[in-house]
Amino acid sequence: MVQIVYILCSLACLLCAVLLMRGYKRSKHELLFWSATCFIILAFANFILVVDLVLIPTGVDLLLWRSCMSLVAMCVLLYGLIFKSA
Amino acid sequence: MIVAAFISGAIAAMSFTAAAFFLRFWQKTKDRLFVYFAVAFLLLMVERIMRTVLDMENELAPLVYGVRLVAFLTIIVGIVDKNRVK
């Protein structure tokens, strides 16, 4: 059950990234670009979550890597919101 | 893992900040997409706090990641809604 939620999280995040990037290509709004970049990094973090907890559950704990990636994603989004949203 | 908890706290604070930005954009533009984004980032904040405070080895794990899934689905719904209105 929980594995399905991890996989769905990963797929939903990837879909968000794709939709936002499509929106950026169409409208060229910079905020969409930074949001899409944030979600691409979050999608990677969620992919690592699937690898860590579903594919190789007994391997090395990647919690710190996942957290760092999510932190970078949020930094990217806040950069876009603060400096590029005017 | 105290470092992971610290990073989670930072991500939660950044998610809250992003949500506040999106709410301000909504106040300015009255574009519903920003409300969806604000709700999604508030949910991501709640998920981070829940995951750090609760013991993740118990049966609540799917619920916590379910909150993350709902956040991503909120953004997908928001983008679809935006395109439908156009």
Backbone of each chain as nested JSON, in Angstrom:
{
  "chains": [
    {"id": "A", "residues": [
      {"number": 1, "name": "MET", "atoms": {"N": [0.843, -1.219, 0.0], "CA": [0.0, 0.0, 0.0], "C": [0.87, 1.258, 0.0]}},
      {"number": 2, "name": "VAL", "atoms": {"N": [1.788, 1.318, 0.988], "CA": [2.597, 2.533, 1.103], "C": [3.516, 2.704, -0.107]}},
      {"number": 3, "name": "GLN", "atoms": {"N": [3.946, 1.578, -0.683], "CA": [4.813, 1.661, -1.874], "C": [4.079, 2.33, -3.033]}},
      {"number": 4, "name": "ILE", "atoms": {"N": [2.768, 2.036, -3.157], "CA": [1.96, 2.638, -4.23], "C": [1.905, 4.159, -4.038]}},
      {"number": 5, "name": "VAL", "atoms": {"N": [1.777, 4.588, -2.767], "CA": [1.724, 6.031, -2.486], "C": [3.048, 6.69, -2.888]}},
      {"number": 6, "name": "TYR", "atoms": {"N": [4.185, 6.034, -2.573], "CA": [5.496, 6.593, -2.955], "C": [5.581, 6.752, -4.476]}},
      {"number": 7, "name": "ILE", "atoms": {"N": [5.172, 5.702, -5.196], "CA": [5.272, 5.73, -6.665], "C": [4.338, 6.804, -7.235]}},
      {"number": 8, "name": "LEU", "atoms": {"N": [3.121, 6.898, -6.685], "CA": [2.169, 7.912, -7.162], "C": [2.69, 9.329, -6.895]}},
      {"number": 9, "name": "CYS", "atoms": {"N": [3.328, 9.525, -5.723], "CA": [3.93, 10.822, -5.399], "C": [4.939, 11.203, -6.477]}},
      {"number": 10, "name": "SER", "atoms": {"N": [5.786, 10.245, -6.804], "CA": [6.839, 10.473, -7.783], "C": [6.249, 10.837, -9.15]}},
      {"number": 11, "name": "LEU", "atoms": {"N": [5.235, 10.078, -9.578], "CA": [4.623, 10.312, -10.889], "C": [3.874, 11.649, -10.917]}},
      {"number": 12, "name": "ALA", "atoms": {"N": [3.159, 11.945, -9.818], "CA": [2.394, 13.207, -9.762], "C": [3.335, 14.4, -9.819]}},
      {"number": 13, "name": "CYS", "atoms": {"N": [4.46, 14.293, -9.122], "CA": [5.43, 15.395, -9.117], "C": [6.025, 15.59, -10.514]}},
      {"number": 14, "name": "LEU", "atoms": {"N": [6.323, 14.467, -11.178], "CA": [6.858, 14.543, -12.543], "C": [5.844, 15.191, -13.485]}},
      {"number": 15, "name": "LEU", "atoms": {"N": [4.575, 14.829, -13.314], "CA": [3.514, 15.414, -14.151], "C": [3.407, 16.931, -13.912]}},
      {"number": 16, "name": "CYS", "atoms": {"N": [3.514, 17.333, -12.638], "CA": [3.508, 18.773, -12.317], "C": [4.63, 19.478, -13.076]}},
      {"number": 17, "name": "ALA", "atoms": {"N": [5.829, 18.888, -13.012], "CA": [6.992, 19.501, -13.666], "C": [6.754, 19.637, -15.174]}},
      {"number": 18, "name": "VAL", "atoms": {"N": [6.233, 18.566, -15.783], "CA": [5.99, 18.578, -17.237], "C": [4.957, 19.65, -17.592]}},
      {"number": 19, "name": "LEU", "atoms": {"N": [3.852, 19.7, -16.827], "CA": [2.79, 20.676, -17.119], "C": [3.3, 22.106, -16.956]}},
      {"number": 20, "name": "LEU", "atoms": {"N": [4.096, 22.337, -15.905], "CA": [4.62, 23.691, -15.68], "C": [5.607, 24.076, -16.777]}},
      {"number": 21, "name": "MET", "atoms": {"N": [6.444, 23.123, -17.197], "CA": [7.407, 23.432, -18.258], "C": [6.677, 23.713, -19.577]}},
      {"number": 22, "name": "ARG", "atoms": {"N": [5.606, 22.97, -19.831], "CA": [4.794, 23.226, -21.04], "C": [4.191, 24.625, -20.985]}},
      {"number": 23, "name": "GLY", "atoms": {"N": [3.699, 24.981, -19.774], "CA": [3.136, 26.323, -19.578], "C": [4.182, 27.393, -19.815]}},
      {"number": 24, "name": "TYR", "atoms": {"N": [5.415, 27.132, -19.356], "CA": [6.489, 28.115, -19.549], "C": [6.806, 28.271, -21.037]}},
      {"number": 25, "name": "LYS", "atoms": {"N": [6.88, 27.156, -21.759], "CA": [7.202, 27.226, -23.19], "C": [6.153, 28.021, -23.951]}},
      {"number": 26, "name": "ARG", "atoms": {"N": [4.899, 27.927, -23.473], "CA": [3.805, 28.621, -24.154], "C": [3.771, 30.105, -23.803]}},
      {"number": 27, "name": "SER", "atoms": {"N": [3.925, 30.408, -22.491], "CA": [3.695, 31.795, -22.066], "C": [4.975, 32.573, -21.779]}},
      {"number": 28, "name": "LYS", "atoms": {"N": [6.108, 31.865, -21.571], "CA": [7.399, 32.494, -21.27], "C": [7.377, 33.308, -19.977]}},
      {"number": 29, "name": "HIS", "atoms": {"N": [6.464, 32.96, -19.06], "CA": [6.49, 33.603, -17.742], "C": [7.623, 32.99, -16.934]}},
      {"number": 30, "name": "GLU", "atoms": {"N": [8.499, 33.865, -16.404], "CA": [9.684, 33.341, -15.714], "C": [9.329, 32.547, -14.455]}},
      {"number": 31, "name": "LEU", "atoms": {"N": [8.252, 32.971, -13.787], "CA": [7.858, 32.269, -12.557], "C": [7.538, 30.799, -12.845]}},
      {"number": 32, "name": "LEU", "atoms": {"N": [6.943, 30.553, -14.027], "CA": [6.635, 29.17, -14.406], "C": [7.915, 28.358, -14.589]}},
      {"number": 33, "name": "PHE", "atoms": {"N": [8.958, 29.006, -15.136], "CA": [10.231, 28.315, -15.334], "C": [10.817, 27.881, -13.983]}},
      {"number": 34, "name": "TRP", "atoms": {"N": [10.831, 28.819, -13.016], "CA": [11.412, 28.501, -11.713], "C": [10.553, 27.476, -10.971]}},
      {"number": 35, "name": "SER", "atoms": {"N": [9.229, 27.572, -11.121], "CA": [8.355, 26.563, -10.498], "C": [8.618, 25.193, -11.126]}},
      {"number": 36, "name": "ALA", "atoms": {"N": [8.747, 25.166, -12.454], "CA": [8.99, 23.889, -13.136], "C": [10.326, 23.301, -12.693]}},
      {"number": 37, "name": "THR", "atoms": {"N": [11.361, 24.153, -12.579], "CA": [12.675, 23.659, -12.136], "C": [12.575, 23.074, -10.732]}},
      {"number": 38, "name": "CYS", "atoms": {"N": [11.845, 23.78, -9.865], "CA": [11.629, 23.273, -8.497], "C": [10.999, 21.89, -8.538]}},
      {"number": 39, "name": "PHE", "atoms": {"N": [9.979, 21.731, -9.373], "CA": [9.281, 20.44, -9.407], "C": [10.109, 19.349, -10.087]}},
      {"number": 40, "name": "ILE", "atoms": {"N": [10.995, 19.737, -11.016], "CA": [11.887, 18.723, -11.61], "C": [12.809, 18.163, -10.519]}},
      {"number": 41, "name": "ILE", "atoms": {"N": [13.364, 19.072, -9.694], "CA": [14.258, 18.612, -8.612], "C": [13.463, 17.793, -7.586]}},
      {"number": 42, "name": "LEU", "atoms": {"N": [12.232, 18.246, -7.281], "CA": [11.388, 17.478, -6.344], "C": [11.06, 16.094, -6.912]}},
      {"number": 43, "name": "ALA", "atoms": {"N": [10.867, 16.042, -8.257], "CA": [10.578, 14.747, -8.894], "C": [11.775, 13.809, -8.736]}},
      {"number": 44, "name": "PHE", "atoms": {"N": [13.005, 14.365, -8.868], "CA": [14.211, 13.553, -8.654], "C": [14.249, 13.035, -7.216]}},
      {"number": 45, "name": "ALA", "atoms": {"N": [13.93, 13.948, -6.271], "CA": [13.938, 13.567, -4.853], "C": [12.924, 12.445, -4.613]}},
      {"number": 46, "name": "ASN", "atoms": {"N": [11.766, 12.547, -5.265], "CA": [10.74, 11.508, -5.102], "C": [11.142, 10.204, -5.784]}},
      {"number": 47, "name": "PHE", "atoms": {"N": [11.896, 10.336, -6.894], "CA": [12.399, 9.137, -7.572], "C": [13.4, 8.413, -6.655]}},
      {"number": 48, "name": "ILE", "atoms": {"N": [14.26, 9.204, -5.993], "CA": [15.213, 8.606, -5.048], "C": [14.461, 7.947, -3.889]}},
      {"number": 49, "name": "LEU", "atoms": {"N": [13.334, 8.57, -3.487], "CA": [12.491, 7.982, -2.432], "C": [12.019, 6.586, -2.844]}},
      {"number": 50, "name": "VAL", "atoms": {"N": [11.586, 6.469, -4.111], "CA": [11.12, 5.166, -4.613], "C": [12.271, 4.167, -4.617]}},
      {"number": 51, "name": "VAL", "atoms": {"N": [13.452, 4.625, -5.085], "CA": [14.625, 3.728, -5.107], "C": [14.964, 3.295, -3.68]}},
      {"number": 52, "name": "ASP", "atoms": {"N": [14.958, 4.282, -2.767], "CA": [15.369, 4.036, -1.384], "C": [14.402, 3.109, -0.639]}},
      {"number": 53, "name": "LEU", "atoms": {"N": [13.101, 3.338, -0.806], "CA": [12.125, 2.63, 0.032], "C": [11.375, 1.503, -0.682]}},
      {"number": 54, "name": "VAL", "atoms": {"N": [11.394, 1.487, -2.024], "CA": [10.652, 0.442, -2.743], "C": [11.604, -0.523, -3.446]}},
      {"number": 55, "name": "LEU", "atoms": {"N": [12.537, 0.024, -4.239], "CA": [13.396, -0.844, -5.052], "C": [14.508, -1.493, -4.224]}},
      {"number": 56, "name": "ILE", "atoms": {"N": [15.198, -0.67, -3.38], "CA": [16.307, -1.22, -2.574], "C": [16.068, -0.87, -1.1]}},
      {"number": 57, "name": "PRO", "atoms": {"N": [15.035, -1.458, -0.486], "CA": [14.703, -1.068, 0.896], "C": [15.775, -1.43, 1.923]}},
      {"number": 58, "name": "THR", "atoms": {"N": [16.629, -2.404, 1.594], "CA": [17.643, -2.82, 2.578], "C": [18.986, -2.128, 2.351]}},
      {"number": 59, "name": "GLY", "atoms": {"N": [19.053, -1.268, 1.317], "CA": [20.323, -0.608, 0.996], "C": [20.625, 0.556, 1.932]}},
      {"number": 60, "name": "VAL", "atoms": {"N": [21.53, 1.428, 1.465], "CA": [21.933, 2.598, 2.261], "C": [20.738, 3.549, 2.414]}},
      {"number": 61, "name": "ASP", "atoms": {"N": [20.602, 4.141, 3.601], "CA": [19.508, 5.088, 3.833], "C": [19.824, 6.409, 3.113]}},
      {"number": 62, "name": "LEU", "atoms": {"N": [18.956, 6.787, 2.187], "CA": [19.195, 7.995, 1.385], "C": [18.388, 9.195, 1.887]}},
      {"number": 63, "name": "LEU", "atoms": {"N": [17.911, 9.129, 3.13], "CA": [17.06, 10.191, 3.673], "C": [17.713, 11.563, 3.566]}},
      {"number": 64, "name": "LEU", "atoms": {"N": [19.009, 11.63, 3.903], "CA": [19.698, 12.928, 3.897], "C": [19.805, 13.49, 2.484]}},
      {"number": 65, "name": "TRP", "atoms": {"N": [20.097, 12.613, 1.511], "CA": [20.174, 13.032, 0.11], "C": [18.833, 13.567, -0.374]}},
      {"number": 66, "name": "ARG", "atoms": {"N": [17.778, 12.836, -0.016], "CA": [16.426, 13.255, -0.434], "C": [16.08, 14.596, 0.162]}},
      {"number": 67, "name": "SER", "atoms": {"N": [16.386, 14.752, 1.456], "CA": [16.068, 16.014, 2.133], "C": [16.847, 17.167, 1.512]}},
      {"number": 68, "name": "CYS", "atoms": {"N": [18.136, 16.93, 1.215], "CA": [18.962, 17.993, 0.619], "C": [18.415, 18.398, -0.746]}},
      {"number": 69, "name": "MET", "atoms": {"N": [17.983, 17.41, -1.524], "CA": [17.432, 17.733, -2.85], "C": [16.161, 18.56, -2.728]}},
      {"number": 70, "name": "SER", "atoms": {"N": [15.3, 18.199, -1.776], "CA": [14.071, 18.973, -1.572], "C": [14.412, 20.393, -1.125]}},
      {"number": 71, "name": "LEU", "atoms": {"N": [15.447, 20.518, -0.293], "CA": [15.879, 21.844, 0.175], "C": [16.345, 22.694, -1.012]}},
      {"number": 72, "name": "VAL", "atoms": {"N": [17.138, 22.089, -1.901], "CA": [17.608, 22.813, -3.09], "C": [16.414, 23.238, -3.951]}},
      {"number": 73, "name": "ALA", "atoms": {"N": [15.439, 22.323, -4.1], "CA": [14.243, 22.634, -4.905], "C": [13.517, 23.849, -4.336]}},
      {"number": 74, "name": "MET", "atoms": {"N": [13.367, 23.892, -3.017], "CA": [12.666, 25.026, -2.403], "C": [13.478, 26.308, -2.545]}},
      {"number": 75, "name": "CYS", "atoms": {"N": [14.822, 26.198, -2.45], "CA": [15.678, 27.382, -2.642], "C": [15.471, 27.943, -4.048]}},
      {"number": 76, "name": "VAL", "atoms": {"N": [15.421, 27.046, -5.041], "CA": [15.222, 27.474, -6.43], "C": [13.881, 28.202, -6.572]}},
      {"number": 77, "name": "LEU", "atoms": {"N": [12.84, 27.632, -5.983], "CA": [11.512, 28.25, -6.088], "C": [11.491, 29.625, -5.413]}},
      {"number": 78, "name": "LEU", "atoms": {"N": [12.08, 29.704, -4.226], "CA": [12.078, 30.993, -3.52], "C": [12.902, 32.033, -4.266]}},
      {"number": 79, "name": "TYR", "atoms": {"N": [14.0, 31.591, -4.903], "CA": [14.783, 32.518, -5.73], "C": [13.898, 33.098, -6.827]}},
      {"number": 80, "name": "GLY", "atoms": {"N": [13.168, 32.214, -7.495], "CA": [12.263, 32.669, -8.56], "C": [11.186, 33.6, -8.028]}},
      {"number": 81, "name": "LEU", "atoms": {"N": [10.618, 33.24, -6.872], "CA": [9.539, 34.064, -6.309], "C": [10.047, 35.448, -5.903]}},
      {"number": 82, "name": "ILE", "atoms": {"N": [11.249, 35.503, -5.341], "CA": [11.755, 36.773, -4.807], "C": [12.323, 37.658, -5.91]}},
      {"number": 83, "name": "PHE", "atoms": {"N": [13.12, 37.067, -6.808], "CA": [13.846, 37.898, -7.773], "C": [13.24, 37.945, -9.173]}},
      {"number": 84, "name": "LYS", "atoms": {"N": [12.42, 36.951, -9.528], "CA": [11.976, 36.869, -10.926], "C": [10.465, 36.967, -11.101]}},
      {"number": 85, "name": "SER", "atoms": {"N": [9.751, 37.36, -10.053], "CA": [8.294, 37.333, -10.171], "C": [7.682, 38.709, -10.44]}},
      {"number": 86, "name": "ALA", "atoms": {"N": [8.526, 39.698, -10.615], "CA": [8.0, 41.071, -10.782], "C": [7.202, 41.202, -12.081]}}
    ]},
    {"id": "B", "residues": [
      {"number": 1, "name": "MET", "atoms": {"N": [17.665, 11.195, 13.326], "CA": [18.711, 11.941, 12.599], "C": [18.445, 13.446, 12.686]}},
      {"number": 2, "name": "ILE", "atoms": {"N": [19.269, 14.107, 13.486], "CA": [18.976, 15.506, 13.796], "C": [19.187, 16.42, 12.578]}},
      {"number": 3, "name": "VAL", "atoms": {"N": [20.17, 16.072, 11.715], "CA": [20.42, 16.916, 10.538], "C": [19.211, 16.883, 9.599]}},
      {"number": 4, "name": "ALA", "atoms": {"N": [18.675, 15.673, 9.386], "CA": [17.491, 15.53, 8.52], "C": [16.309, 16.308, 9.096]}},
      {"number": 5, "name": "ALA", "atoms": {"N": [16.159, 16.259, 10.432], "CA": [15.063, 17.003, 11.07], "C": [15.251, 18.507, 10.869]}},
      {"number": 6, "name": "PHE", "atoms": {"N": [16.498, 18.959, 10.979], "CA": [16.795, 20.387, 10.767], "C": [16.452, 20.801, 9.327]}},
      {"number": 7, "name": "ILE", "atoms": {"N": [16.861, 19.96, 8.368], "CA": [16.575, 20.261, 6.95], "C": [15.067, 20.268, 6.712]}},
      {"number": 8, "name": "SER", "atoms": {"N": [14.366, 19.314, 7.329], "CA": [12.907, 19.27, 7.188], "C": [12.271, 20.563, 7.704]}},
      {"number": 9, "name": "GLY", "atoms": {"N": [12.798, 21.058, 8.831], "CA": [12.294, 22.323, 9.378], "C": [12.5, 23.466, 8.409]}},
      {"number": 10, "name": "ALA", "atoms": {"N": [13.684, 23.496, 7.796], "CA": [13.982, 24.55, 6.822], "C": [13.03, 24.462, 5.626]}},
      {"number": 11, "name": "ILE", "atoms": {"N": [12.8, 23.229, 5.157], "CA": [11.903, 23.03, 4.003], "C": [10.483, 23.47, 4.367]}},
      {"number": 12, "name": "ALA", "atoms": {"N": [10.058, 23.141, 5.602], "CA": [8.708, 23.533, 6.043], "C": [8.584, 25.062, 6.052]}},
      {"number": 13, "name": "ALA", "atoms": {"N": [9.606, 25.737, 6.569], "CA": [9.577, 27.206, 6.612], "C": [9.551, 27.794, 5.207]}},
      {"number": 14, "name": "MET", "atoms": {"N": [10.35, 27.189, 4.307], "CA": [10.384, 27.682, 2.923], "C": [9.046, 27.424, 2.224]}},
      {"number": 15, "name": "SER", "atoms": {"N": [8.425, 26.293, 2.504], "CA": [7.127, 25.996, 1.902], "C": [6.095, 27.032, 2.348]}},
      {"number": 16, "name": "PHE", "atoms": {"N": [6.159, 27.381, 3.641], "CA": [5.23, 28.387, 4.162], "C": [5.459, 29.737, 3.471]}},
      {"number": 17, "name": "THR", "atoms": {"N": [6.731, 30.086, 3.284], "CA": [7.057, 31.351, 2.613], "C": [6.526, 31.353, 1.177]}},
      {"number": 18, "name": "ALA", "atoms": {"N": [6.735, 30.232, 0.473], "CA": [6.255, 30.128, -0.914], "C": [4.727, 30.278, -0.94]}},
      {"number": 19, "name": "ALA", "atoms": {"N": [4.053, 29.621, 0.022], "CA": [2.589, 29.717, 0.081], "C": [2.164, 31.173, 0.291]}},
      {"number": 20, "name": "ALA", "atoms": {"N": [2.876, 31.888, 1.158], "CA": [2.549, 33.294, 1.417], "C": [2.725, 34.134, 0.149]}},
      {"number": 21, "name": "PHE", "atoms": {"N": [3.804, 33.866, -0.595], "CA": [4.021, 34.579, -1.868], "C": [2.858, 34.338, -2.824]}},
      {"number": 22, "name": "PHE", "atoms": {"N": [2.459, 33.068, -2.944], "CA": [1.39, 32.742, -3.89], "C": [0.064, 33.383, -3.477]}},
      {"number": 23, "name": "LEU", "atoms": {"N": [-0.166, 33.433, -2.157], "CA": [-1.394, 34.098, -1.696], "C": [-1.366, 35.589, -2.032]}},
      {"number": 24, "name": "ARG", "atoms": {"N": [-0.184, 36.199, -1.922], "CA": [-0.067, 37.623, -2.265], "C": [-0.307, 37.834, -3.768]}},
      {"number": 25, "name": "PHE", "atoms": {"N": [0.234, 36.935, -4.575], "CA": [-0.004, 37.028, -6.029], "C": [-1.497, 36.899, -6.324]}},
      {"number": 26, "name": "TRP", "atoms": {"N": [-2.154, 35.998, -5.587], "CA": [-3.594, 35.817, -5.799], "C": [-4.349, 37.104, -5.43]}},
      {"number": 27, "name": "GLN", "atoms": {"N": [-3.937, 37.738, -4.326], "CA": [-4.578, 38.994, -3.92], "C": [-4.447, 40.047, -5.022]}},
      {"number": 28, "name": "LYS", "atoms": {"N": [-3.276, 40.058, -5.672], "CA": [-3.02, 41.062, -6.714], "C": [-3.765, 40.753, -8.001]}},
      {"number": 29, "name": "THR", "atoms": {"N": [-3.74, 39.481, -8.413], "CA": [-4.218, 39.144, -9.757], "C": [-5.59, 38.478, -9.773]}},
      {"number": 30, "name": "LYS", "atoms": {"N": [-6.025, 37.924, -8.632], "CA": [-7.267, 37.144, -8.53], "C": [-7.241, 35.911, -9.442]}},
      {"number": 31, "name": "ASP", "atoms": {"N": [-6.034, 35.432, -9.757], "CA": [-5.889, 34.22, -10.574], "C": [-5.953, 33.003, -9.633]}},
      {"number": 32, "name": "ARG", "atoms": {"N": [-6.938, 32.108, -9.901], "CA": [-7.17, 30.958, -9.01], "C": [-5.973, 30.007, -8.923]}},
      {"number": 33, "name": "LEU", "atoms": {"N": [-5.159, 29.976, -9.984], "CA": [-4.014, 29.064, -10.0], "C": [-3.115, 29.296, -8.786]}},
      {"number": 34, "name": "PHE", "atoms": {"N": [-2.976, 30.554, -8.364], "CA": [-2.117, 30.877, -7.226], "C": [-2.676, 30.302, -5.925]}},
      {"number": 35, "name": "VAL", "atoms": {"N": [-4.009, 30.223, -5.83], "CA": [-4.614, 29.626, -4.626], "C": [-4.257, 28.137, -4.563]}},
      {"number": 36, "name": "TYR", "atoms": {"N": [-4.35, 27.452, -5.728], "CA": [-3.985, 26.039, -5.77], "C": [-2.534, 25.85, -5.324]}},
      {"number": 37, "name": "PHE", "atoms": {"N": [-1.652, 26.715, -5.825], "CA": [-0.237, 26.62, -5.453], "C": [-0.057, 26.854, -3.951]}},
      {"number": 38, "name": "ALA", "atoms": {"N": [-0.757, 27.88, -3.42], "CA": [-0.636, 28.199, -1.99], "C": [-1.089, 27.02, -1.141]}},
      {"number": 39, "name": "VAL", "atoms": {"N": [-2.229, 26.418, -1.512], "CA": [-2.741, 25.261, -0.76], "C": [-1.741, 24.107, -0.839]}},
      {"number": 40, "name": "ALA", "atoms": {"N": [-1.194, 23.872, -2.042], "CA": [-0.25, 22.771, -2.223], "C": [0.978, 22.958, -1.333]}},
      {"number": 41, "name": "PHE", "atoms": {"N": [1.515, 24.174, -1.298], "CA": [2.722, 24.376, -0.497], "C": [2.416, 24.344, 1.002]}},
      {"number": 42, "name": "LEU", "atoms": {"N": [1.213, 24.75, 1.399], "CA": [0.83, 24.609, 2.808], "C": [0.743, 23.125, 3.174]}},
      {"number": 43, "name": "LEU", "atoms": {"N": [0.198, 22.313, 2.236], "CA": [0.128, 20.871, 2.477], "C": [1.522, 20.261, 2.579]}},
      {"number": 44, "name": "LEU", "atoms": {"N": [2.446, 20.733, 1.708], "CA": [3.815, 20.218, 1.765], "C": [4.465, 20.578, 3.102]}},
      {"number": 45, "name": "MET", "atoms": {"N": [4.125, 21.775, 3.62], "CA": [4.641, 22.179, 4.928], "C": [4.112, 21.245, 6.022]}},
      {"number": 46, "name": "VAL", "atoms": {"N": [2.8, 20.997, 5.975], "CA": [2.181, 20.113, 6.977], "C": [2.811, 18.719, 6.917]}},
      {"number": 47, "name": "GLU", "atoms": {"N": [3.033, 18.254, 5.681], "CA": [3.612, 16.912, 5.507], "C": [5.005, 16.826, 6.141]}},
      {"number": 48, "name": "ARG", "atoms": {"N": [5.809, 17.878, 5.916], "CA": [7.166, 17.897, 6.503], "C": [7.104, 17.859, 8.026]}},
      {"number": 49, "name": "ILE", "atoms": {"N": [6.196, 18.675, 8.583], "CA": [6.095, 18.741, 10.045], "C": [5.622, 17.386, 10.595]}},
      {"number": 50, "name": "MET", "atoms": {"N": [4.58, 16.806, 9.922], "CA": [4.056, 15.511, 10.377], "C": [5.15, 14.448, 10.338]}},
      {"number": 51, "name": "ARG", "atoms": {"N": [5.916, 14.452, 9.241], "CA": [6.924, 13.404, 9.052], "C": [8.047, 13.527, 10.086]}},
      {"number": 52, "name": "THR", "atoms": {"N": [8.355, 14.77, 10.469], "CA": [9.426, 14.964, 11.445], "C": [8.944, 14.642, 12.864]}},
      {"number": 53, "name": "VAL", "atoms": {"N": [7.706, 15.029, 13.157], "CA": [7.194, 14.854, 14.52], "C": [6.769, 13.397, 14.785]}},
      {"number": 54, "name": "LEU", "atoms": {"N": [6.115, 12.791, 13.768], "CA": [5.6, 11.425, 13.97], "C": [6.694, 10.392, 13.739]}},
      {"number": 55, "name": "ASP", "atoms": {"N": [6.524, 9.25, 14.344], "CA": [7.444, 8.137, 14.124], "C": [7.075, 7.468, 12.803]}},
      {"number": 56, "name": "MET", "atoms": {"N": [7.991, 7.507, 11.823], "CA": [7.642, 7.028, 10.476], "C": [7.622, 5.509, 10.34]}},
      {"number": 57, "name": "GLU", "atoms": {"N": [8.017, 4.788, 11.377], "CA": [8.0, 3.323, 11.285], "C": [6.598, 2.764, 11.514]}},
      {"number": 58, "name": "ASN", "atoms": {"N": [5.669, 3.605, 11.924], "CA": [4.342, 3.076, 12.252], "C": [3.383, 3.151, 11.05]}},
      {"number": 59, "name": "GLU", "atoms": {"N": [2.134, 2.855, 11.31], "CA": [1.164, 2.739, 10.21], "C": [0.739, 4.093, 9.641]}},
      {"number": 60, "name": "LEU", "atoms": {"N": [1.24, 5.184, 10.216], "CA": [0.857, 6.508, 9.714], "C": [1.658, 6.927, 8.475]}},
      {"number": 61, "name": "ALA", "atoms": {"N": [2.675, 6.169, 8.114], "CA": [3.521, 6.535, 6.977], "C": [2.732, 6.788, 5.688]}},
      {"number": 62, "name": "PRO", "atoms": {"N": [1.779, 5.912, 5.308], "CA": [1.029, 6.177, 4.076], "C": [0.221, 7.464, 4.161]}},
      {"number": 63, "name": "LEU", "atoms": {"N": [-0.287, 7.763, 5.359], "CA": [-1.074, 8.984, 5.542], "C": [-0.2, 10.217, 5.282]}},
      {"number": 64, "name": "VAL", "atoms": {"N": [1.011, 10.198, 5.831], "CA": [1.9, 11.357, 5.691], "C": [2.294, 11.552, 4.226]}},
      {"number": 65, "name": "TYR", "atoms": {"N": [2.665, 10.468, 3.554], "CA": [3.008, 10.596, 2.134], "C": [1.754, 10.853, 1.299]}},
      {"number": 66, "name": "GLY", "atoms": {"N": [0.602, 10.439, 1.814], "CA": [-0.666, 10.754, 1.144], "C": [-0.894, 12.255, 1.083]}},
      {"number": 67, "name": "VAL", "atoms": {"N": [-0.504, 12.96, 2.16], "CA": [-0.631, 14.423, 2.175], "C": [0.228, 15.027, 1.058]}},
      {"number": 68, "name": "ARG", "atoms": {"N": [1.438, 14.486, 0.88], "CA": [2.322, 14.966, -0.19], "C": [1.678, 14.716, -1.563]}},
      {"number": 69, "name": "LEU", "atoms": {"N": [1.091, 13.528, -1.705], "CA": [0.43, 13.187, -2.973], "C": [-0.714, 14.161, -3.258]}},
      {"number": 70, "name": "VAL", "atoms": {"N": [-1.52, 14.467, -2.221], "CA": [-2.638, 15.399, -2.394], "C": [-2.106, 16.781, -2.813]}},
      {"number": 71, "name": "ALA", "atoms": {"N": [-0.965, 17.19, -2.245], "CA": [-0.375, 18.49, -2.608], "C": [-0.043, 18.528, -4.102]}},
      {"number": 72, "name": "PHE", "atoms": {"N": [0.598, 17.469, -4.603], "CA": [0.953, 17.437, -6.032], "C": [-0.304, 17.385, -6.905]}},
      {"number": 73, "name": "LEU", "atoms": {"N": [-1.298, 16.617, -6.452], "CA": [-2.544, 16.531, -7.225], "C": [-3.252, 17.89, -7.265]}},
      {"number": 74, "name": "THR", "atoms": {"N": [-3.138, 18.653, -6.161], "CA": [-3.746, 19.994, -6.125], "C": [-3.161, 20.87, -7.233]}},
      {"number": 75, "name": "ILE", "atoms": {"N": [-1.842, 20.786, -7.415], "CA": [-1.214, 21.6, -8.457], "C": [-1.653, 21.142, -9.845]}},
      {"number": 76, "name": "ILE", "atoms": {"N": [-1.727, 19.818, -10.033], "CA": [-2.175, 19.306, -11.338], "C": [-3.598, 19.799, -11.619]}},
      {"number": 77, "name": "VAL", "atoms": {"N": [-4.477, 19.706, -10.616], "CA": [-5.862, 20.178, -10.782], "C": [-5.863, 21.676, -11.115]}},
      {"number": 78, "name": "GLY", "atoms": {"N": [-5.011, 22.437, -10.414], "CA": [-4.927, 23.878, -10.659], "C": [-4.532, 24.204, -12.094]}},
      {"number": 79, "name": "ILE", "atoms": {"N": [-3.543, 23.482, -12.612], "CA": [-3.076, 23.736, -13.985], "C": [-4.166, 23.352, -14.988]}},
      {"number": 80, "name": "VAL", "atoms": {"N": [-4.802, 22.205, -14.744], "CA": [-5.886, 21.774, -15.646], "C": [-7.024, 22.795, -15.615]}},
      {"number": 81, "name": "ASP", "atoms": {"N": [-7.355, 23.263, -14.404], "CA": [-8.42, 24.26, -14.242], "C": [-8.079, 25.546, -14.991]}},
      {"number": 82, "name": "LYS", "atoms": {"N": [-6.823, 25.958, -14.881], "CA": [-6.371, 27.184, -15.564], "C": [-6.528, 27.041, -17.084]}},
      {"number": 83, "name": "ASN", "atoms": {"N": [-6.128, 25.889, -17.615], "CA": [-6.225, 25.674, -19.06], "C": [-7.668, 25.55, -19.526]}},
      {"number": 84, "name": "ARG", "atoms": {"N": [-8.515, 24.999, -18.641], "CA": [-9.929, 24.837, -18.983], "C": [-10.615, 26.201, -19.09]}},
      {"number": 85, "name": "VAL", "atoms": {"N": [-10.252, 27.11, -18.142], "CA": [-10.853, 28.443, -18.138], "C": [-10.504, 29.2, -19.418]}},
      {"number": 86, "name": "LYS", "atoms": {"N": [-9.221, 29.016, -19.876], "CA": [-8.788, 29.665, -21.115], "C": [-9.651, 29.225, -22.277]}}
    ]}
  ]
}
